[in-house]
Amino acid sequence: MQIENSLKEVVYSQKVKASKGLNKHVYDLSISKATADNWKNKDKKLKLEEAKNGKYYLPISINKISIQKGKEKVVTDLEIIESK
C-alpha cells in the first residue's frame, strides 16, 4: 500500500499481507518527520505542524492511494477533510 501526495511523492508506504476477499489495514494517517520536512520545503503554502503527540499527519488534501499485488495495481483518491 502506498500513498502519494499532490506532488506525486510517496509519503507513506507499507507492505500489507493480503488474502483473497476483504482485507483490512489500520493506518493513523501519520507521516515521518523527514517526509513532512521534505513536503514543506517543496510546498511553501503547506501548513504541516507537529501534533501534541510528536507525530506529523497528512494535511487536508487529496492524495492517491494505491494497492499492488504482482503486476495488478489499483489506484484511487484518498481525500483528507477537516473534522467537525
mmCIF file of the N, C-alpha and C atoms, coordinates in Angstrom:
data_MODEL
# 
_entry.id   MODEL 
# 
loop_
_atom_site.group_PDB 
_atom_site.id 
_atom_site.type_symbol 
_atom_site.label_atom_id 
_atom_site.label_alt_id 
_atom_site.label_comp_id 
_atom_site.label_asym_id 
_atom_site.label_entity_id 
_atom_site.label_seq_id 
_atom_site.pdbx_PDB_ins_code 
_atom_site.Cartn_x 
_atom_site.Cartn_y 
_atom_site.Cartn_z 
_atom_site.occupancy 
_atom_site.B_iso_or_equiv 
_atom_site.pdbx_formal_charge 
_atom_site.auth_seq_id 
_atom_site.auth_comp_id 
_atom_site.auth_asym_id 
_atom_site.auth_atom_id 
_atom_site.pdbx_PDB_model_num 
ATOM 1   N N  . MET A 1 1  ? 0.853   -1.162  0.000   1.00 0.00 ? 1  MET A N  1 
ATOM 2   C CA . MET A 1 1  ? 0.000   0.000   0.000   1.00 0.00 ? 1  MET A CA 1 
ATOM 3   C C  . MET A 1 1  ? 0.900   1.227   0.000   1.00 0.00 ? 1  MET A C  1 
ATOM 4   N N  . GLN A 1 2  ? 0.515   2.203   -0.769  1.00 0.00 ? 2  GLN A N  1 
ATOM 5   C CA . GLN A 1 2  ? 1.333   3.401   -0.899  1.00 0.00 ? 2  GLN A CA 1 
ATOM 6   C C  . GLN A 1 2  ? 0.444   4.628   -1.072  1.00 0.00 ? 2  GLN A C  1 
ATOM 7   N N  . ILE A 1 3  ? 0.856   5.740   -0.469  1.00 0.00 ? 3  ILE A N  1 
ATOM 8   C CA . ILE A 1 3  ? 0.122   6.995   -0.596  1.00 0.00 ? 3  ILE A CA 1 
ATOM 9   C C  . ILE A 1 3  ? 1.048   8.038   -1.196  1.00 0.00 ? 3  ILE A C  1 
ATOM 10  N N  . GLU A 1 4  ? 0.548   8.715   -2.240  1.00 0.00 ? 4  GLU A N  1 
ATOM 11  C CA . GLU A 1 4  ? 1.295   9.791   -2.892  1.00 0.00 ? 4  GLU A CA 1 
ATOM 12  C C  . GLU A 1 4  ? 0.567   11.108  -2.670  1.00 0.00 ? 4  GLU A C  1 
ATOM 13  N N  . ASN A 1 5  ? 1.336   12.171  -2.441  1.00 0.00 ? 5  ASN A N  1 
ATOM 14  C CA . ASN A 1 5  ? 0.734   13.497  -2.293  1.00 0.00 ? 5  ASN A CA 1 
ATOM 15  C C  . ASN A 1 5  ? 0.480   14.115  -3.662  1.00 0.00 ? 5  ASN A C  1 
ATOM 16  N N  . SER A 1 6  ? 0.023   15.357  -3.677  1.00 0.00 ? 6  SER A N  1 
ATOM 17  C CA . SER A 1 6  ? -0.299  16.031  -4.944  1.00 0.00 ? 6  SER A CA 1 
ATOM 18  C C  . SER A 1 6  ? 0.939   16.296  -5.797  1.00 0.00 ? 6  SER A C  1 
ATOM 19  N N  . LEU A 1 7  ? 2.121   16.236  -5.191  1.00 0.00 ? 7  LEU A N  1 
ATOM 20  C CA . LEU A 1 7  ? 3.379   16.409  -5.922  1.00 0.00 ? 7  LEU A CA 1 
ATOM 21  C C  . LEU A 1 7  ? 3.896   15.077  -6.471  1.00 0.00 ? 7  LEU A C  1 
ATOM 22  N N  . LYS A 1 8  ? 3.089   14.035  -6.309  1.00 0.00 ? 8  LYS A N  1 
ATOM 23  C CA . LYS A 1 8  ? 3.409   12.675  -6.754  1.00 0.00 ? 8  LYS A CA 1 
ATOM 24  C C  . LYS A 1 8  ? 4.614   12.082  -6.021  1.00 0.00 ? 8  LYS A C  1 
ATOM 25  N N  . GLU A 1 9  ? 4.788   12.491  -4.773  1.00 0.00 ? 9  GLU A N  1 
ATOM 26  C CA . GLU A 1 9  ? 5.828   11.940  -3.920  1.00 0.00 ? 9  GLU A CA 1 
ATOM 27  C C  . GLU A 1 9  ? 5.196   10.938  -2.966  1.00 0.00 ? 9  GLU A C  1 
ATOM 28  N N  . VAL A 1 10 ? 5.876   9.839   -2.735  1.00 0.00 ? 10 VAL A N  1 
ATOM 29  C CA . VAL A 1 10 ? 5.380   8.829   -1.805  1.00 0.00 ? 10 VAL A CA 1 
ATOM 30  C C  . VAL A 1 10 ? 5.564   9.361   -0.384  1.00 0.00 ? 10 VAL A C  1 
ATOM 31  N N  . VAL A 1 11 ? 4.461   9.493   0.347   1.00 0.00 ? 11 VAL A N  1 
ATOM 32  C CA . VAL A 1 11 ? 4.515   9.979   1.724   1.00 0.00 ? 11 VAL A CA 1 
ATOM 33  C C  . VAL A 1 11 ? 4.285   8.851   2.730   1.00 0.00 ? 11 VAL A C  1 
ATOM 34  N N  . TYR A 1 12 ? 3.814   7.715   2.246   1.00 0.00 ? 12 TYR A N  1 
ATOM 35  C CA . TYR A 1 12 ? 3.611   6.548   3.109   1.00 0.00 ? 12 TYR A CA 1 
ATOM 36  C C  . TYR A 1 12 ? 3.675   5.301   2.246   1.00 0.00 ? 12 TYR A C  1 
ATOM 37  N N  . SER A 1 13 ? 4.383   4.300   2.732   1.00 0.00 ? 13 SER A N  1 
ATOM 38  C CA . SER A 1 13 ? 4.463   3.029   2.026   1.00 0.00 ? 13 SER A CA 1 
ATOM 39  C C  . SER A 1 13 ? 4.561   1.910   3.055   1.00 0.00 ? 13 SER A C  1 
ATOM 40  N N  . GLN A 1 14 ? 3.777   0.884   2.863   1.00 0.00 ? 14 GLN A N  1 
ATOM 41  C CA . GLN A 1 14 ? 3.762   -0.227  3.809   1.00 0.00 ? 14 GLN A CA 1 
ATOM 42  C C  . GLN A 1 14 ? 3.398   -1.504  3.077   1.00 0.00 ? 14 GLN A C  1 
ATOM 43  N N  . LYS A 1 15 ? 4.162   -2.568  3.321   1.00 0.00 ? 15 LYS A N  1 
ATOM 44  C CA . LYS A 1 15 ? 3.777   -3.869  2.778   1.00 0.00 ? 15 LYS A CA 1 
ATOM 45  C C  . LYS A 1 15 ? 2.647   -4.405  3.642   1.00 0.00 ? 15 LYS A C  1 
ATOM 46  N N  . VAL A 1 16 ? 1.618   -4.891  2.992   1.00 0.00 ? 16 VAL A N  1 
ATOM 47  C CA . VAL A 1 16 ? 0.435   -5.379  3.692   1.00 0.00 ? 16 VAL A CA 1 
ATOM 48  C C  . VAL A 1 16 ? 0.189   -6.819  3.283   1.00 0.00 ? 16 VAL A C  1 
ATOM 49  N N  . LYS A 1 17 ? -0.032  -7.661  4.261   1.00 0.00 ? 17 LYS A N  1 
ATOM 50  C CA . LYS A 1 17 ? -0.361  -9.051  3.980   1.00 0.00 ? 17 LYS A CA 1 
ATOM 51  C C  . LYS A 1 17 ? -1.834  -9.111  3.588   1.00 0.00 ? 17 LYS A C  1 
ATOM 52  N N  . ALA A 1 18 ? -2.101  -9.621  2.410   1.00 0.00 ? 18 ALA A N  1 
ATOM 53  C CA . ALA A 1 18 ? -3.483  -9.664  1.925   1.00 0.00 ? 18 ALA A CA 1 
ATOM 54  C C  . ALA A 1 18 ? -3.820  -11.062 1.431   1.00 0.00 ? 18 ALA A C  1 
ATOM 55  N N  . SER A 1 19 ? -5.079  -11.399 1.550   1.00 0.00 ? 19 SER A N  1 
ATOM 56  C CA . SER A 1 19 ? -5.562  -12.676 1.036   1.00 0.00 ? 19 SER A CA 1 
ATOM 57  C C  . SER A 1 19 ? -6.842  -12.418 0.249   1.00 0.00 ? 19 SER A C  1 
ATOM 58  N N  . LYS A 1 20 ? -7.285  -13.405 -0.470  1.00 0.00 ? 20 LYS A N  1 
ATOM 59  C CA . LYS A 1 20 ? -8.492  -13.260 -1.279  1.00 0.00 ? 20 LYS A CA 1 
ATOM 60  C C  . LYS A 1 20 ? -9.668  -12.892 -0.379  1.00 0.00 ? 20 LYS A C  1 
ATOM 61  N N  . GLY A 1 21 ? -10.448 -11.911 -0.824  1.00 0.00 ? 21 GLY A N  1 
ATOM 62  C CA . GLY A 1 21 ? -11.599 -11.459 -0.046  1.00 0.00 ? 21 GLY A CA 1 
ATOM 63  C C  . GLY A 1 21 ? -11.355 -10.076 0.524   1.00 0.00 ? 21 GLY A C  1 
ATOM 64  N N  . LEU A 1 22 ? -12.071 -9.731  1.563   1.00 0.00 ? 22 LEU A N  1 
ATOM 65  C CA . LEU A 1 22 ? -11.984 -8.420  2.194   1.00 0.00 ? 22 LEU A CA 1 
ATOM 66  C C  . LEU A 1 22 ? -10.791 -8.381  3.143   1.00 0.00 ? 22 LEU A C  1 
ATOM 67  N N  . ASN A 1 23 ? -9.964  -7.351  3.016   1.00 0.00 ? 23 ASN A N  1 
ATOM 68  C CA . ASN A 1 23 ? -8.800  -7.182  3.870   1.00 0.00 ? 23 ASN A CA 1 
ATOM 69  C C  . ASN A 1 23 ? -8.887  -5.841  4.584   1.00 0.00 ? 23 ASN A C  1 
ATOM 70  N N  . LYS A 1 24 ? -8.190  -5.728  5.710   1.00 0.00 ? 24 LYS A N  1 
ATOM 71  C CA . LYS A 1 24 ? -8.221  -4.505  6.499   1.00 0.00 ? 24 LYS A CA 1 
ATOM 72  C C  . LYS A 1 24 ? -6.791  -4.125  6.881   1.00 0.00 ? 24 LYS A C  1 
ATOM 73  N N  . HIS A 1 25 ? -6.490  -2.834  6.779   1.00 0.00 ? 25 HIS A N  1 
ATOM 74  C CA . HIS A 1 25 ? -5.194  -2.312  7.218   1.00 0.00 ? 25 HIS A CA 1 
ATOM 75  C C  . HIS A 1 25 ? -5.461  -1.041  8.006   1.00 0.00 ? 25 HIS A C  1 
ATOM 76  N N  . VAL A 1 26 ? -4.967  -0.964  9.214   1.00 0.00 ? 26 VAL A N  1 
ATOM 77  C CA . VAL A 1 26 ? -5.176  0.205   10.064  1.00 0.00 ? 26 VAL A CA 1 
ATOM 78  C C  . VAL A 1 26 ? -3.997  1.160   9.873   1.00 0.00 ? 26 VAL A C  1 
ATOM 79  N N  . TYR A 1 27 ? -4.305  2.421   9.558   1.00 0.00 ? 27 TYR A N  1 
ATOM 80  C CA . TYR A 1 27 ? -3.293  3.452   9.338   1.00 0.00 ? 27 TYR A CA 1 
ATOM 81  C C  . TYR A 1 27 ? -3.801  4.750   9.948   1.00 0.00 ? 27 TYR A C  1 
ATOM 82  N N  . ASP A 1 28 ? -3.004  5.370   10.800  1.00 0.00 ? 28 ASP A N  1 
ATOM 83  C CA . ASP A 1 28 ? -3.439  6.573   11.522  1.00 0.00 ? 28 ASP A CA 1 
ATOM 84  C C  . ASP A 1 28 ? -3.175  7.891   10.783  1.00 0.00 ? 28 ASP A C  1 
ATOM 85  N N  . LEU A 1 29 ? -2.812  7.825   9.510   1.00 0.00 ? 29 LEU A N  1 
ATOM 86  C CA . LEU A 1 29 ? -2.549  8.989   8.656   1.00 0.00 ? 29 LEU A CA 1 
ATOM 87  C C  . LEU A 1 29 ? -1.302  9.767   9.068   1.00 0.00 ? 29 LEU A C  1 
ATOM 88  N N  . SER A 1 30 ? -0.412  9.141   9.853   1.00 0.00 ? 30 SER A N  1 
ATOM 89  C CA . SER A 1 30 ? 0.822   9.815   10.245  1.00 0.00 ? 30 SER A CA 1 
ATOM 90  C C  . SER A 1 30 ? 1.898   9.625   9.180   1.00 0.00 ? 30 SER A C  1 
ATOM 91  N N  . ILE A 1 31 ? 2.829   10.589  9.146   1.00 0.00 ? 31 ILE A N  1 
ATOM 92  C CA . ILE A 1 31 ? 3.971   10.520  8.239   1.00 0.00 ? 31 ILE A CA 1 
ATOM 93  C C  . ILE A 1 31 ? 5.225   10.843  9.042   1.00 0.00 ? 31 ILE A C  1 
ATOM 94  N N  . SER A 1 32 ? 6.376   10.464  8.529   1.00 0.00 ? 32 SER A N  1 
ATOM 95  C CA . SER A 1 32 ? 7.621   10.709  9.249   1.00 0.00 ? 32 SER A CA 1 
ATOM 96  C C  . SER A 1 32 ? 7.984   12.192  9.222   1.00 0.00 ? 32 SER A C  1 
ATOM 97  N N  . LYS A 1 33 ? 8.831   12.599  10.161  1.00 0.00 ? 33 LYS A N  1 
ATOM 98  C CA . LYS A 1 33 ? 9.290   13.993  10.210  1.00 0.00 ? 33 LYS A CA 1 
ATOM 99  C C  . LYS A 1 33 ? 10.052  14.340  8.935   1.00 0.00 ? 33 LYS A C  1 
ATOM 100 N N  . ALA A 1 34 ? 10.878  13.422  8.450   1.00 0.00 ? 34 ALA A N  1 
ATOM 101 C CA . ALA A 1 34 ? 11.647  13.663  7.222   1.00 0.00 ? 34 ALA A CA 1 
ATOM 102 C C  . ALA A 1 34 ? 10.718  13.898  6.036   1.00 0.00 ? 34 ALA A C  1 
ATOM 103 N N  . THR A 1 35 ? 9.663   13.096  5.944   1.00 0.00 ? 35 THR A N  1 
ATOM 104 C CA . THR A 1 35 ? 8.687   13.258  4.863   1.00 0.00 ? 35 THR A CA 1 
ATOM 105 C C  . THR A 1 35 ? 7.980   14.604  4.989   1.00 0.00 ? 35 THR A C  1 
ATOM 106 N N  . ALA A 1 36 ? 7.588   14.961  6.209   1.00 0.00 ? 36 ALA A N  1 
ATOM 107 C CA . ALA A 1 36 ? 6.909   16.240  6.446   1.00 0.00 ? 36 ALA A CA 1 
ATOM 108 C C  . ALA A 1 36 ? 7.819   17.414  6.072   1.00 0.00 ? 36 ALA A C  1 
ATOM 109 N N  . ASP A 1 37 ? 9.077   17.362  6.489   1.00 0.00 ? 37 ASP A N  1 
ATOM 110 C CA . ASP A 1 37 ? 10.023  18.441  6.186   1.00 0.00 ? 37 ASP A CA 1 
ATOM 111 C C  . ASP A 1 37 ? 10.248  18.571  4.686   1.00 0.00 ? 37 ASP A C  1 
ATOM 112 N N  . ASN A 1 38 ? 10.407  17.455  4.014   1.00 0.00 ? 38 ASN A N  1 
ATOM 113 C CA . ASN A 1 38 ? 10.622  17.460  2.561   1.00 0.00 ? 38 ASN A CA 1 
ATOM 114 C C  . ASN A 1 38 ? 9.415   18.062  1.840   1.00 0.00 ? 38 ASN A C  1 
ATOM 115 N N  . TRP A 1 39 ? 8.223   17.663  2.263   1.00 0.00 ? 39 TRP A N  1 
ATOM 116 C CA . TRP A 1 39 ? 6.984   18.153  1.659   1.00 0.00 ? 39 TRP A CA 1 
ATOM 117 C C  . TRP A 1 39 ? 6.850   19.659  1.867   1.00 0.00 ? 39 TRP A C  1 
ATOM 118 N N  . LYS A 1 40 ? 7.142   20.134  3.106   1.00 0.00 ? 40 LYS A N  1 
ATOM 119 C CA . LYS A 1 40 ? 7.050   21.567  3.409   1.00 0.00 ? 40 LYS A CA 1 
ATOM 120 C C  . LYS A 1 40 ? 8.054   22.379  2.592   1.00 0.00 ? 40 LYS A C  1 
ATOM 121 N N  . ASN A 1 41 ? 9.232   21.824  2.359   1.00 0.00 ? 41 ASN A N  1 
ATOM 122 C CA . ASN A 1 41 ? 10.247  22.525  1.562   1.00 0.00 ? 41 ASN A CA 1 
ATOM 123 C C  . ASN A 1 41 ? 9.812   22.700  0.116   1.00 0.00 ? 41 ASN A C  1 
ATOM 124 N N  . LYS A 1 42 ? 9.045   21.759  -0.396  1.00 0.00 ? 42 LYS A N  1 
ATOM 125 C CA . LYS A 1 42 ? 8.607   21.813  -1.790  1.00 0.00 ? 42 LYS A CA 1 
ATOM 126 C C  . LYS A 1 42 ? 7.297   22.568  -1.972  1.00 0.00 ? 42 LYS A C  1 
ATOM 127 N N  . ASP A 1 43 ? 6.511   22.695  -0.906  1.00 0.00 ? 43 ASP A N  1 
ATOM 128 C CA . ASP A 1 43 ? 5.228   23.402  -0.974  1.00 0.00 ? 43 ASP A CA 1 
ATOM 129 C C  . ASP A 1 43 ? 5.159   24.393  0.186   1.00 0.00 ? 43 ASP A C  1 
ATOM 130 N N  . LYS A 1 44 ? 5.564   25.616  -0.066  1.00 0.00 ? 44 LYS A N  1 
ATOM 131 C CA . LYS A 1 44 ? 5.663   26.645  0.986   1.00 0.00 ? 44 LYS A CA 1 
ATOM 132 C C  . LYS A 1 44 ? 4.304   27.022  1.582   1.00 0.00 ? 44 LYS A C  1 
ATOM 133 N N  . LYS A 1 45 ? 3.204   26.778  0.868   1.00 0.00 ? 45 LYS A N  1 
ATOM 134 C CA . LYS A 1 45 ? 1.867   27.110  1.370   1.00 0.00 ? 45 LYS A CA 1 
ATOM 135 C C  . LYS A 1 45 ? 1.336   26.050  2.337   1.00 0.00 ? 45 LYS A C  1 
ATOM 136 N N  . LEU A 1 46 ? 1.994   24.912  2.380   1.00 0.00 ? 46 LEU A N  1 
ATOM 137 C CA . LEU A 1 46 ? 1.523   23.788  3.186   1.00 0.00 ? 46 LEU A CA 1 
ATOM 138 C C  . LEU A 1 46 ? 1.645   24.086  4.678   1.00 0.00 ? 46 LEU A C  1 
ATOM 139 N N  . LYS A 1 47 ? 0.558   23.850  5.405   1.00 0.00 ? 47 LYS A N  1 
ATOM 140 C CA . LYS A 1 47 ? 0.564   24.002  6.856   1.00 0.00 ? 47 LYS A CA 1 
ATOM 141 C C  . LYS A 1 47 ? 0.622   22.610  7.464   1.00 0.00 ? 47 LYS A C  1 
ATOM 142 N N  . LEU A 1 48 ? 1.817   22.220  7.830   1.00 0.00 ? 48 LEU A N  1 
ATOM 143 C CA . LEU A 1 48 ? 2.049   20.883  8.362   1.00 0.00 ? 48 LEU A CA 1 
ATOM 144 C C  . LEU A 1 48 ? 2.889   21.039  9.622   1.00 0.00 ? 48 LEU A C  1 
ATOM 145 N N  . GLU A 1 49 ? 2.264   20.851  10.773  1.00 0.00 ? 49 GLU A N  1 
ATOM 146 C CA . GLU A 1 49 ? 2.944   21.060  12.043  1.00 0.00 ? 49 GLU A CA 1 
ATOM 147 C C  . GLU A 1 49 ? 2.923   19.789  12.879  1.00 0.00 ? 49 GLU A C  1 
ATOM 148 N N  . GLU A 1 50 ? 3.881   19.699  13.768  1.00 0.00 ? 50 GLU A N  1 
ATOM 149 C CA . GLU A 1 50 ? 3.965   18.552  14.660  1.00 0.00 ? 50 GLU A CA 1 
ATOM 150 C C  . GLU A 1 50 ? 2.780   18.578  15.627  1.00 0.00 ? 50 GLU A C  1 
ATOM 151 N N  . ALA A 1 51 ? 2.128   17.436  15.789  1.00 0.00 ? 51 ALA A N  1 
ATOM 152 C CA . ALA A 1 51 ? 0.994   17.325  16.713  1.00 0.00 ? 51 ALA A CA 1 
ATOM 153 C C  . ALA A 1 51 ? 1.511   17.231  18.152  1.00 0.00 ? 51 ALA A C  1 
ATOM 154 N N  . LYS A 1 52 ? 0.615   17.341  19.107  1.00 0.00 ? 52 LYS A N  1 
ATOM 155 C CA . LYS A 1 52 ? 0.992   17.278  20.522  1.00 0.00 ? 52 LYS A CA 1 
ATOM 156 C C  . LYS A 1 52 ? 1.670   15.965  20.886  1.00 0.00 ? 52 LYS A C  1 
ATOM 157 N N  . ASN A 1 53 ? 1.337   14.901  20.155  1.00 0.00 ? 53 ASN A N  1 
ATOM 158 C CA . ASN A 1 53 ? 1.922   13.594  20.448  1.00 0.00 ? 53 ASN A CA 1 
ATOM 159 C C  . ASN A 1 53 ? 3.263   13.381  19.734  1.00 0.00 ? 53 ASN A C  1 
ATOM 160 N N  . GLY A 1 54 ? 3.760   14.425  19.045  1.00 0.00 ? 54 GLY A N  1 
ATOM 161 C CA . GLY A 1 54 ? 5.059   14.340  18.386  1.00 0.00 ? 54 GLY A CA 1 
ATOM 162 C C  . GLY A 1 54 ? 5.019   13.806  16.969  1.00 0.00 ? 54 GLY A C  1 
ATOM 163 N N  . LYS A 1 55 ? 3.840   13.448  16.481  1.00 0.00 ? 55 LYS A N  1 
ATOM 164 C CA . LYS A 1 55 ? 3.717   12.905  15.128  1.00 0.00 ? 55 LYS A CA 1 
ATOM 165 C C  . LYS A 1 55 ? 3.291   13.990  14.150  1.00 0.00 ? 55 LYS A C  1 
ATOM 166 N N  . TYR A 1 56 ? 3.527   13.718  12.879  1.00 0.00 ? 56 TYR A N  1 
ATOM 167 C CA . TYR A 1 56 ? 3.026   14.563  11.794  1.00 0.00 ? 56 TYR A CA 1 
ATOM 168 C C  . TYR A 1 56 ? 1.937   13.777  11.078  1.00 0.00 ? 56 TYR A C  1 
ATOM 169 N N  . TYR A 1 57 ? 0.890   14.457  10.651  1.00 0.00 ? 57 TYR A N  1 
ATOM 170 C CA . TYR A 1 57 ? -0.227  13.789  9.992   1.00 0.00 ? 57 TYR A CA 1 
ATOM 171 C C  . TYR A 1 57 ? -0.485  14.392  8.621   1.00 0.00 ? 57 TYR A C  1 
ATOM 172 N N  . LEU A 1 58 ? -1.071  13.597  7.730   1.00 0.00 ? 58 LEU A N  1 
ATOM 173 C CA . LEU A 1 58 ? -1.428  14.103  6.413   1.00 0.00 ? 58 LEU A CA 1 
ATOM 174 C C  . LEU A 1 58 ? -2.326  15.324  6.579   1.00 0.00 ? 58 LEU A C  1 
ATOM 175 N N  . PRO A 1 59 ? -2.055  16.387  5.854   1.00 0.00 ? 59 PRO A N  1 
ATOM 176 C CA . PRO A 1 59 ? -2.889  17.585  5.948   1.00 0.00 ? 59 PRO A CA 1 
ATOM 177 C C  . PRO A 1 59 ? -4.178  17.415  5.145   1.00 0.00 ? 59 PRO A C  1 
ATOM 178 N N  . ILE A 1 60 ? -5.079  18.379  5.257   1.00 0.00 ? 60 ILE A N  1 
ATOM 179 C CA . ILE A 1 60 ? -6.282  18.385  4.430   1.00 0.00 ? 60 ILE A CA 1 
ATOM 180 C C  . ILE A 1 60 ? -5.811  18.430  2.985   1.00 0.00 ? 60 ILE A C  1 
ATOM 181 N N  . SER A 1 61 ? -6.139  17.400  2.233   1.00 0.00 ? 61 SER A N  1 
ATOM 182 C CA . SER A 1 61 ? -5.620  17.278  0.861   1.00 0.00 ? 61 SER A CA 1 
ATOM 183 C C  . SER A 1 61 ? -6.284  16.111  0.147   1.00 0.00 ? 61 SER A C  1 
ATOM 184 N N  . ILE A 1 62 ? -6.021  16.047  -1.145  1.00 0.00 ? 62 ILE A N  1 
ATOM 185 C CA . ILE A 1 62 ? -6.443  14.888  -1.931  1.00 0.00 ? 62 ILE A CA 1 
ATOM 186 C C  . ILE A 1 62 ? -5.170  14.189  -2.382  1.00 0.00 ? 62 ILE A C  1 
ATOM 187 N N  . ASN A 1 63 ? -5.026  12.947  -1.970  1.00 0.00 ? 63 ASN A N  1 
ATOM 188 C CA . ASN A 1 63 ? -3.852  12.147  -2.266  1.00 0.00 ? 63 ASN A CA 1 
ATOM 189 C C  . ASN A 1 63 ? -4.269  10.943  -3.100  1.00 0.00 ? 63 ASN A C  1 
ATOM 190 N N  . LYS A 1 64 ? -3.318  10.184  -3.549  1.00 0.00 ? 64 LYS A N  1 
ATOM 191 C CA . LYS A 1 64 ? -3.592  8.941   -4.271  1.00 0.00 ? 64 LYS A CA 1 
ATOM 192 C C  . LYS A 1 64 ? -3.146  7.782   -3.395  1.00 0.00 ? 64 LYS A C  1 
ATOM 193 N N  . ILE A 1 65 ? -4.014  6.801   -3.253  1.00 0.00 ? 65 ILE A N  1 
ATOM 194 C CA . ILE A 1 65 ? -3.660  5.595   -2.524  1.00 0.00 ? 65 ILE A CA 1 
ATOM 195 C C  . ILE A 1 65 ? -3.667  4.449   -3.519  1.00 0.00 ? 65 ILE A C  1 
ATOM 196 N N  . SER A 1 66 ? -2.642  3.623   -3.453  1.00 0.00 ? 66 SER A N  1 
ATOM 197 C CA . SER A 1 66 ? -2.558  2.503   -4.387  1.00 0.00 ? 66 SER A CA 1 
ATOM 198 C C  . SER A 1 66 ? -2.235  1.222   -3.636  1.00 0.00 ? 66 SER A C  1 
ATOM 199 N N  . ILE A 1 67 ? -2.770  0.154   -4.162  1.00 0.00 ? 67 ILE A N  1 
ATOM 200 C CA . ILE A 1 67 ? -2.511  -1.185  -3.643  1.00 0.00 ? 67 ILE A CA 1 
ATOM 201 C C  . ILE A 1 67 ? -2.077  -2.024  -4.829  1.00 0.00 ? 67 ILE A C  1 
ATOM 202 N N  . GLN A 1 68 ? -0.981  -2.743  -4.651  1.00 0.00 ? 68 GLN A N  1 
ATOM 203 C CA . GLN A 1 68 ? -0.445  -3.525  -5.759  1.00 0.00 ? 68 GLN A CA 1 
ATOM 204 C C  . GLN A 1 68 ? -0.130  -4.939  -5.295  1.00 0.00 ? 68 GLN A C  1 
ATOM 205 N N  . LYS A 1 69 ? -0.484  -5.897  -6.145  1.00 0.00 ? 69 LYS A N  1 
ATOM 206 C CA . LYS A 1 69 ? -0.120  -7.292  -5.923  1.00 0.00 ? 69 LYS A CA 1 
ATOM 207 C C  . LYS A 1 69 ? 0.367   -7.813  -7.259  1.00 0.00 ? 69 LYS A C  1 
ATOM 208 N N  . GLY A 1 70 ? 1.642   -8.143  -7.319  1.00 0.00 ? 70 GLY A N  1 
ATOM 209 C CA . GLY A 1 70 ? 2.219   -8.570  -8.588  1.00 0.00 ? 70 GLY A CA 1 
ATOM 210 C C  . GLY A 1 70 ? 2.159   -7.439  -9.587  1.00 0.00 ? 70 GLY A C  1 
ATOM 211 N N  . LYS A 1 71 ? 1.618   -7.725  -10.764 1.00 0.00 ? 71 LYS A N  1 
ATOM 212 C CA . LYS A 1 71 ? 1.507   -6.703  -11.808 1.00 0.00 ? 71 LYS A CA 1 
ATOM 213 C C  . LYS A 1 71 ? 0.195   -5.931  -11.729 1.00 0.00 ? 71 LYS A C  1 
ATOM 214 N N  . GLU A 1 72 ? -0.717  -6.383  -10.893 1.00 0.00 ? 72 GLU A N  1 
ATOM 215 C CA . GLU A 1 72 ? -2.023  -5.725  -10.769 1.00 0.00 ? 72 GLU A CA 1 
ATOM 216 C C  . GLU A 1 72 ? -1.955  -4.595  -9.740  1.00 0.00 ? 72 GLU A C  1 
ATOM 217 N N  . LYS A 1 73 ? -2.404  -3.406  -10.144 1.00 0.00 ? 73 LYS A N  1 
ATOM 218 C CA . LYS A 1 73 ? -2.361  -2.233  -9.270  1.00 0.00 ? 73 LYS A CA 1 
ATOM 219 C C  . LYS A 1 73 ? -3.685  -1.482  -9.351  1.00 0.00 ? 73 LYS A C  1 
ATOM 220 N N  . VAL A 1 74 ? -4.207  -1.096  -8.192  1.00 0.00 ? 74 VAL A N  1 
ATOM 221 C CA . VAL A 1 74 ? -5.450  -0.335  -8.107  1.00 0.00 ? 74 VAL A CA 1 
ATOM 222 C C  . VAL A 1 74 ? -5.126  1.000   -7.436  1.00 0.00 ? 74 VAL A C  1 
ATOM 223 N N  . VAL A 1 75 ? -5.571  2.100   -8.050  1.00 0.00 ? 75 VAL A N  1 
ATOM 224 C CA . VAL A 1 75 ? -5.308  3.447   -7.530  1.00 0.00 ? 75 VAL A CA 1 
ATOM 225 C C  . VAL A 1 75 ? -6.635  4.187   -7.380  1.00 0.00 ? 75 VAL A C  1 
ATOM 226 N N  . THR A 1 76 ? -6.787  4.893   -6.270  1.00 0.00 ? 76 THR A N  1 
ATOM 227 C CA . THR A 1 76 ? -7.973  5.719   -6.052  1.00 0.00 ? 76 THR A CA 1 
ATOM 228 C C  . THR A 1 76 ? -7.591  6.942   -5.223  1.00 0.00 ? 76 THR A C  1 
ATOM 229 N N  . ASP A 1 77 ? -8.486  7.907   -5.138  1.00 0.00 ? 77 ASP A N  1 
ATOM 230 C CA . ASP A 1 77 ? -8.226  9.106   -4.345  1.00 0.00 ? 77 ASP A CA 1 
ATOM 231 C C  . ASP A 1 77 ? -8.426  8.821   -2.863  1.00 0.00 ? 77 ASP A C  1 
ATOM 232 N N  . LEU A 1 78 ? -7.599  9.461   -2.053  1.00 0.00 ? 78 LEU A N  1 
ATOM 233 C CA . LEU A 1 78 ? -7.742  9.451   -0.602  1.00 0.00 ? 78 LEU A CA 1 
ATOM 234 C C  . LEU A 1 78 ? -7.863  10.912  -0.193  1.00 0.00 ? 78 LEU A C  1 
ATOM 235 N N  . GLU A 1 79 ? -9.074  11.322  0.162   1.00 0.00 ? 79 GLU A N  1 
ATOM 236 C CA . GLU A 1 79 ? -9.320  12.726  0.497   1.00 0.00 ? 79 GLU A CA 1 
ATOM 237 C C  . GLU A 1 79 ? -9.338  12.899  2.005   1.00 0.00 ? 79 GLU A C  1 
ATOM 238 N N  . ILE A 1 80 ? -8.475  13.793  2.493   1.00 0.00 ? 80 ILE A N  1 
ATOM 239 C CA . ILE A 1 80 ? -8.422  14.118  3.912   1.00 0.00 ? 80 ILE A CA 1 
ATOM 240 C C  . ILE A 1 80 ? -9.214  15.412  4.082   1.00 0.00 ? 80 ILE A C  1 
ATOM 241 N N  . ILE A 1 81 ? -10.259 15.361  4.910   1.00 0.00 ? 81 ILE A N  1 
ATOM 242 C CA . ILE A 1 81 ? -11.106 16.538  5.114   1.00 0.00 ? 81 ILE A CA 1 
ATOM 243 C C  . ILE A 1 81 ? -10.989 17.018  6.556   1.00 0.00 ? 81 ILE A C  1 
ATOM 244 N N  . GLU A 1 82 ? -11.420 18.239  6.787   1.00 0.00 ? 82 GLU A N  1 
ATOM 245 C CA . GLU A 1 82 ? -11.372 18.821  8.123   1.00 0.00 ? 82 GLU A CA 1 
ATOM 246 C C  . GLU A 1 82 ? -12.434 18.173  9.001   1.00 0.00 ? 82 GLU A C  1 
ATOM 247 N N  . SER A 1 83 ? -12.044 17.798  10.223  1.00 0.00 ? 83 SER A N  1 
ATOM 248 C CA . SER A 1 83 ? -13.026 17.225  11.142  1.00 0.00 ? 83 SER A CA 1 
ATOM 249 C C  . SER A 1 83 ? -13.903 18.333  11.702  1.00 0.00 ? 83 SER A C  1 
ATOM 250 N N  . LYS A 1 84 ? -15.132 17.975  12.018  1.00 0.00 ? 84 LYS A N  1 
ATOM 251 C CA . LYS A 1 84 ? -16.077 18.985  12.518  1.00 0.00 ? 84 LYS A CA 1 
ATOM 252 C C  . LYS A 1 84 ? -16.414 18.734  13.955  1.00 0.00 ? 84 LYS A C  1 
# 
